[in-house]
Amino acid sequence: MNCLEISGEVFYVDPVRYTPAGIPALNLKLKHSSEQIEANLKRTIDCELEAKIMGDAALRPIKIGDRIKTKGFIGKKSAKSSQLIFHINFIEYL
């Protein structure tokens, strides 16, 4: 199973672009901070995550500073890349 749910603050947003097939695409970056339990110890988590939204959801107004809860999956950034990117398919504004 490939499923990721994470909340964070948008700190970078590219302008909406369109694929050669005419599908809207939006690249953004999320900053996440939380405390998690690992091996029965509290651990502070701070991370940044590259993300992509495809389709009509890419046309929703998203701006720097928005706090959002997201769900989606992890995939390669492109067919020729081994870098990972978070593909968002659900957004809830917090």
C-alpha distance (Angstrom), angle and dihedral (degrees) to the residues before:
residue distance angle dihedral
M1 . . .
N2 3.80 . .
C3 3.80 110.4 .
L4 3.81 131.1 137.9
E5 3.80 129.3 -175.5
I6 3.79 117.5 -175.5
S7 3.79 138.6 152.3
G8 3.76 126.8 -148.6
E9 3.76 149.9 128.3
V10 3.78 122.1 -74.8
F11 3.82 108.5 -123.5
Y12 3.80 101.0 166.5
V13 3.81 132.9 30.1
D14 3.80 128.4 179.2
P15 3.80 119.7 -150.6
V16 3.80 113.8 -92.7
R17 3.80 111.3 -90.1
Y18 3.79 132.2 -173.8
T19 3.80 127.7 -126.5
P20 3.82 118.8 -129.0
A21 3.83 85.7 -97.6
G22 3.83 89.8 57.7
I23 3.83 96.5 -107.5
P24 3.82 115.2 145.7
A25 3.82 114.1 -119.0
L26 3.80 130.3 -173.3
N27 3.81 126.5 -171.1
L28 3.78 119.8 -159.2
K29 3.79 142.2 157.3
L30 3.81 127.0 -127.4
K31 3.79 128.1 -155.7
H32 3.82 114.3 -151.5
S33 3.82 128.6 -168.9
S34 3.81 126.4 176.4
E35 3.79 145.8 127.9
Q36 3.81 116.8 -106.0
I37 3.78 133.3 -177.9
E38 3.80 115.5 -121.1
A39 3.82 123.0 169.9
N40 3.84 87.9 -8.7
L41 3.82 91.1 -58.7
K42 3.80 129.8 110.6
R43 3.76 113.0 -114.2
T44 3.81 126.6 -170.8
I45 3.79 111.4 -135.3
D46 3.80 122.6 -158.0
C47 3.78 117.2 166.8
E48 3.79 143.9 149.4
L49 3.77 122.2 -138.0
E50 3.80 131.7 -165.8
A51 3.79 112.1 -136.5
K52 3.78 141.1 -178.4
I53 3.81 132.6 -157.3
M54 3.81 120.2 -161.4
G55 3.80 131.8 -168.1
D56 3.80 128.6 11.4
A57 3.83 91.6 -23.2
A58 3.83 87.2 67.7
L59 3.82 88.3 66.2
R60 3.82 93.5 60.9
P61 3.80 112.4 108.7
I62 3.81 107.5 -100.4
K63 3.78 119.5 169.6
I64 3.78 139.1 178.1
G65 3.80 110.3 -79.8
D66 3.82 96.0 30.5
R67 3.81 113.2 136.2
I68 3.77 110.0 -142.6
K69 3.80 141.1 173.7
T70 3.79 112.0 -142.1
K71 3.79 140.8 -172.8
G72 3.77 128.3 -166.8
F73 3.78 143.2 100.7
I74 3.80 141.1 -78.1
G75 3.80 120.5 -111.0
K76 3.78 141.5 155.2
K77 3.79 115.7 -72.0
S78 3.81 89.8 -126.2
A79 3.79 139.1 -12.3
K80 3.81 91.4 -92.9
S81 3.81 97.8 40.7
S82 3.79 131.1 85.1
Q83 3.84 91.7 -161.4
L84 3.79 115.2 110.8
I85 3.79 128.4 -128.4
F86 3.81 131.4 -174.3
H87 3.83 111.2 -118.0
I88 3.82 106.1 -152.1
N89 3.80 117.9 -151.6
F90 3.85 99.3 162.8
I91 3.81 129.8 43.6
E92 3.78 130.1 -177.5
Y93 3.81 120.2 -178.9
L94 3.82 113.3 -132.4
